[in-house]
Amino acid sequence: MMDNVLERCKYPDVDIKLIGEDGNAFVILGICQREARQQGVSPEEIKAFMQEGMAGDYNHLLATCQRWFNIC
């Protein structure tokens, strides 16, 4: 099952820890942005993630995080 997650994830090497963190959408975006930057994701890609993440509701944001990063 983990292989399926890694196959569909755009940046499987960027681990994002959301369990135990504040569930506020802006906090989640900030965590993802910070970790992506620290792991060498380009500014253009981070901007694309941010735009996609903010393009819908809270569930859309969580789904976007899962499509882009390894959520743990």
C-alpha positions in Angstrom: 0.0 0.0 0.0 2.8 2.4 0.8 4.2 1.9 -2.7 0.9 3.3 -4.2 1.3 6.4 -2.1 4.8 6.9 -3.2 4.0 6.3 -6.8 1.3 9.0 -6.9 3.1 11.5 -4.7 4.9 14.2 -6.6 7.7 14.6 -4.0 7.8 11.4 -2.0 11.1 12.3 -0.4 9.6 15.4 1.3 8.2 14.2 4.6 5.5 16.4 6.1 4.5 15.7 9.7 1.0 16.8 10.2 -0.1 14.5 13.0 -0.1 16.4 16.3 0.2 19.8 14.5 -2.3 22.6 14.5 -5.0 21.7 11.9 -5.5 25.2 10.7 -5.3 25.5 6.9 -2.7 28.3 7.0 -0.5 26.3 9.5 -0.7 23.3 7.2 0.3 25.4 4.2 3.2 26.9 6.2 4.5 23.6 7.3 4.4 22.2 3.8 6.0 25.3 2.3 8.8 25.3 4.9 9.6 21.6 4.6 9.5 21.7 0.8 11.9 24.6 0.8 14.2 22.8 3.2 14.2 19.7 1.0 15.1 21.7 -2.1 11.8 22.0 -4.0 12.0 24.9 -6.4 10.3 28.2 -5.6 8.2 27.8 -8.7 6.9 24.3 -7.6 6.2 25.6 -4.1 4.2 28.4 -5.6 2.3 25.9 -7.7 1.6 23.8 -4.6 0.4 26.8 -2.6 -1.9 27.9 -5.4 -3.4 24.4 -5.8 -3.7 24.0 -2.0 -5.6 27.3 -1.7 -7.9 26.6 -4.7 -10.6 24.8 -2.7 -11.9 23.9 0.7 -10.1 22.2 3.6 -10.5 18.7 2.2 -9.0 19.9 -1.1 -6.0 21.2 0.8 -5.4 17.9 2.6 -5.8 16.0 -0.7 -3.3 18.4 -2.4 -0.8 17.8 0.4 -1.1 14.1 -0.1 -0.7 14.4 -3.9 2.5 16.5 -3.5 4.3 15.2 -0.4 4.7 12.2 1.9 2.4 12.9 4.8 3.4 11.2 8.0 
